[in-house]
Amino acid sequence: MVRKSYGIKRGTRKKLKKRRKDSININRFMQRFRNGDIVHIDIYPSLQKFPHPKFHGKTGCVIGKRGNAYIVEVRDLNAKKHVIVKPEYLQLHKSPST
C-alpha cells in the first residue's frame, strides 16, 4: 500500500469540483495594486502556484512588483518578510469609515 500524502496540494483536485459555486471571478486575476496598498493574503487551493500556506490570512503592505506578481511585506513574529504573491491571492484591505 502507498502512504497517504499530507503535502501542500493535498485534496485540491477533489475540491475543484465542489467549489463550482464560489469559483473565482476573472476580475480577481486582473486586480491592480499600488505601492503602499494594504492587502490580505487569501489562498485558494484549487489554483496552482500559491504562496506558502503559513502566510494565509496575513496582512501586509505592497512594496513592489515583480512580473505579474507583487512583493508584499508581511510580519512573521518579529521578522519582516517579503512574499511574492500573484494578484489572485490578494484582497485589498477595506479600512472602516470613521
C-alpha atoms as an extended CHARMM CRD file, in Angstrom:
* protein
*
        98  EXT
         1         1  MET       CA              0.0000000000        0.0000000000        0.0000000000  PROA      1               0.0000000000
         2         2  VAL       CA              1.0890000000        3.5460000000       -0.6430000000  PROA      2               0.0000000000
         3         3  ARG       CA              1.2610000000        6.0560000000        2.2010000000  PROA      3               0.0000000000
         4         4  LYS       CA             -1.3120000000        8.8440000000        2.2380000000  PROA      4               0.0000000000
         5         5  SER       CA              0.0770000000       12.1980000000        1.1490000000  PROA      5               0.0000000000
         6         6  TYR       CA             -0.0730000000       15.1600000000        3.5370000000  PROA      6               0.0000000000
         7         7  GLY       CA              1.5130000000       17.6650000000        1.1480000000  PROA      7               0.0000000000
         8         8  ILE       CA              0.5720000000       21.2810000000        0.4730000000  PROA      8               0.0000000000
         9         9  LYS       CA             -1.6000000000       20.4810000000       -2.5520000000  PROA      9               0.0000000000
        10        10  ARG       CA             -3.4110000000       17.5820000000       -0.9000000000  PROA      10              0.0000000000
        11        11  GLY       CA             -7.0350000000       17.2560000000       -1.9900000000  PROA      11              0.0000000000
        12        12  THR       CA             -7.0560000000       20.1240000000       -4.4600000000  PROA      12              0.0000000000
        13        13  ARG       CA             -8.4100000000       18.0800000000       -7.3590000000  PROA      13              0.0000000000
        14        14  LYS       CA            -11.4720000000       16.8890000000       -5.4600000000  PROA      14              0.0000000000
        15        15  LYS       CA            -12.2290000000       20.3480000000       -4.0580000000  PROA      15              0.0000000000
        16        16  LEU       CA            -12.2070000000       21.8990000000       -7.5270000000  PROA      16              0.0000000000
        17        17  LYS       CA            -15.4150000000       20.0930000000       -8.4730000000  PROA      17              0.0000000000
        18        18  LYS       CA            -17.1390000000       21.0220000000       -5.2150000000  PROA      18              0.0000000000
        19        19  ARG       CA            -16.1340000000       24.7090000000       -5.4060000000  PROA      19              0.0000000000
        20        20  ARG       CA            -18.0190000000       25.4810000000       -8.6250000000  PROA      20              0.0000000000
        21        21  LYS       CA            -20.4350000000       27.8000000000       -6.7960000000  PROA      21              0.0000000000
        22        22  ASP       CA            -17.7270000000       30.0260000000       -5.3730000000  PROA      22              0.0000000000
        23        23  SER       CA            -15.2930000000       29.8580000000       -8.2660000000  PROA      23              0.0000000000
        24        24  ILE       CA            -13.0840000000       32.8960000000       -8.7650000000  PROA      24              0.0000000000
        25        25  ASN       CA            -14.2240000000       35.7130000000      -10.9930000000  PROA      25              0.0000000000
        26        26  ILE       CA            -11.9200000000       36.8850000000      -13.7850000000  PROA      26              0.0000000000
        27        27  ASN       CA            -11.6890000000       40.2900000000      -12.0850000000  PROA      27              0.0000000000
        28        28  ARG       CA             -9.6610000000       38.6500000000       -9.3130000000  PROA      28              0.0000000000
        29        29  PHE       CA             -6.8510000000       37.9650000000      -11.8150000000  PROA      29              0.0000000000
        30        30  MET       CA             -6.9890000000       41.4860000000      -13.2730000000  PROA      30              0.0000000000
        31        31  GLN       CA             -6.5580000000       43.4000000000       -9.9900000000  PROA      31              0.0000000000
        32        32  ARG       CA             -4.0080000000       46.2020000000       -9.8150000000  PROA      32              0.0000000000
        33        33  PHE       CA             -2.3070000000       47.4090000000       -6.6550000000  PROA      33              0.0000000000
        34        34  ARG       CA             -0.0620000000       50.3940000000       -5.9640000000  PROA      34              0.0000000000
        35        35  ASN       CA              2.9450000000       50.6460000000       -3.6870000000  PROA      35              0.0000000000
        36        36  GLY       CA              1.7580000000       51.2640000000       -0.1430000000  PROA      36              0.0000000000
        37        37  ASP       CA             -1.5950000000       49.4600000000       -0.5080000000  PROA      37              0.0000000000
        38        38  ILE       CA             -2.5150000000       47.2390000000        2.4270000000  PROA      38              0.0000000000
        39        39  VAL       CA             -3.6090000000       43.7700000000        1.2830000000  PROA      39              0.0000000000
        40        40  HSD       CA             -4.7360000000       40.4530000000        2.7650000000  PROA      40              0.0000000000
        41        41  ILE       CA             -3.3020000000       37.1570000000        1.5090000000  PROA      41              0.0000000000
        42        42  ASP       CA             -6.1630000000       34.7450000000        0.7710000000  PROA      42              0.0000000000
        43        43  ILE       CA             -5.1630000000       31.3720000000       -0.7000000000  PROA      43              0.0000000000
        44        44  TYR       CA             -7.4400000000       29.3400000000       -2.9900000000  PROA      44              0.0000000000
        45        45  PRO       CA             -6.0450000000       25.7750000000       -3.0570000000  PROA      45              0.0000000000
        46        46  SER       CA             -7.7970000000       24.9670000000       -6.3490000000  PROA      46              0.0000000000
        47        47  LEU       CA             -5.4290000000       27.3990000000       -8.1130000000  PROA      47              0.0000000000
        48        48  GLN       CA             -1.8370000000       26.3640000000       -8.5830000000  PROA      48              0.0000000000
        49        49  LYS       CA              1.3990000000       28.1790000000       -7.6460000000  PROA      49              0.0000000000
        50        50  PHE       CA              0.1580000000       29.6730000000       -4.3980000000  PROA      50              0.0000000000
        51        51  PRO       CA              2.3850000000       31.1490000000       -1.6560000000  PROA      51              0.0000000000
        52        52  HSD       CA              3.3280000000       29.1270000000        1.4080000000  PROA      52              0.0000000000
        53        53  PRO       CA              0.2190000000       28.2760000000        3.4650000000  PROA      53              0.0000000000
        54        54  LYS       CA              1.6560000000       29.8610000000        6.6140000000  PROA      54              0.0000000000
        55        55  PHE       CA              1.0300000000       33.2720000000        5.0150000000  PROA      55              0.0000000000
        56        56  HSD       CA             -2.7110000000       32.5840000000        4.5500000000  PROA      56              0.0000000000
        57        57  GLY       CA             -4.7310000000       35.2590000000        6.3380000000  PROA      57              0.0000000000
        58        58  LYS       CA             -1.7660000000       37.5760000000        6.8630000000  PROA      58              0.0000000000
        59        59  THR       CA             -1.9910000000       41.2800000000        6.1340000000  PROA      59              0.0000000000
        60        60  GLY       CA              0.8710000000       43.1850000000        4.5800000000  PROA      60              0.0000000000
        61        61  CYS       CA              1.9010000000       46.1770000000        2.5250000000  PROA      61              0.0000000000
        62        62  VAL       CA              2.6890000000       46.1110000000       -1.2090000000  PROA      62              0.0000000000
        63        63  ILE       CA              6.2560000000       47.3410000000       -1.7100000000  PROA      63              0.0000000000
        64        64  GLY       CA              6.8640000000       46.4960000000       -5.3560000000  PROA      64              0.0000000000
        65        65  LYS       CA              6.0520000000       44.4420000000       -8.4030000000  PROA      65              0.0000000000
        66        66  ARG       CA              7.8900000000       41.5310000000       -9.9780000000  PROA      66              0.0000000000
        67        67  GLY       CA              6.4910000000       40.4410000000      -13.3300000000  PROA      67              0.0000000000
        68        68  ASN       CA              2.7670000000       39.8160000000      -12.8430000000  PROA      68              0.0000000000
        69        69  ALA       CA              3.1820000000       39.2810000000       -9.0950000000  PROA      69              0.0000000000
        70        70  TYR       CA              3.5050000000       41.7150000000       -6.2020000000  PROA      70              0.0000000000
        71        71  ILE       CA              6.0610000000       41.8460000000       -3.4170000000  PROA      71              0.0000000000
        72        72  VAL       CA              4.2370000000       42.0610000000       -0.0910000000  PROA      72              0.0000000000
        73        73  GLU       CA              5.9660000000       42.8410000000        3.1970000000  PROA      73              0.0000000000
        74        74  VAL       CA              4.4890000000       40.6570000000        5.9540000000  PROA      74              0.0000000000
        75        75  ARG       CA              5.3600000000       40.3860000000        9.6360000000  PROA      75              0.0000000000
        76        76  ASP       CA              6.1680000000       36.8370000000       10.7360000000  PROA      76              0.0000000000
        77        77  LEU       CA              6.5470000000       37.0130000000       14.5250000000  PROA      77              0.0000000000
        78        78  ASN       CA              9.1810000000       39.7490000000       14.9440000000  PROA      78              0.0000000000
        79        79  ALA       CA             10.6940000000       39.4700000000       11.4630000000  PROA      79              0.0000000000
        80        80  LYS       CA              9.5830000000       41.3320000000        8.3490000000  PROA      80              0.0000000000
        81        81  LYS       CA              9.4670000000       39.0600000000        5.3130000000  PROA      81              0.0000000000
        82        82  HSD       CA              8.9540000000       39.7230000000        1.6220000000  PROA      82              0.0000000000
        83        83  VAL       CA              6.4610000000       37.3750000000       -0.0310000000  PROA      83              0.0000000000
        84        84  ILE       CA              5.9600000000       37.2790000000       -3.8020000000  PROA      84              0.0000000000
        85        85  VAL       CA              2.2340000000       36.7940000000       -4.4230000000  PROA      85              0.0000000000
        86        86  LYS       CA              0.1220000000       36.7820000000       -7.5770000000  PROA      86              0.0000000000
        87        87  PRO       CA             -2.8880000000       39.1350000000       -7.6210000000  PROA      87              0.0000000000
        88        88  GLU       CA             -5.4930000000       36.3440000000       -7.4860000000  PROA      88              0.0000000000
        89        89  TYR       CA             -4.4130000000       35.6130000000       -3.9020000000  PROA      89              0.0000000000
        90        90  LEU       CA             -4.6320000000       39.2410000000       -2.7320000000  PROA      90              0.0000000000
        91        91  GLN       CA             -7.5690000000       41.2720000000       -1.4450000000  PROA      91              0.0000000000
        92        92  LEU       CA             -7.4330000000       44.9970000000       -0.8540000000  PROA      92              0.0000000000
        93        93  HSD       CA             -7.8470000000       45.9470000000        2.8160000000  PROA      93              0.0000000000
        94        94  LYS       CA            -11.0370000000       47.9360000000        3.3290000000  PROA      94              0.0000000000
        95        95  SER       CA            -10.4630000000       50.3840000000        6.1450000000  PROA      95              0.0000000000
        96        96  PRO       CA            -13.5180000000       51.1540000000        8.2770000000  PROA      96              0.0000000000
        97        97  SER       CA            -15.0020000000       54.5510000000        7.5110000000  PROA      97              0.0000000000
        98        98  THR       CA            -14.9950000000       56.8210000000       10.5260000000  PROA      98              0.0000000000
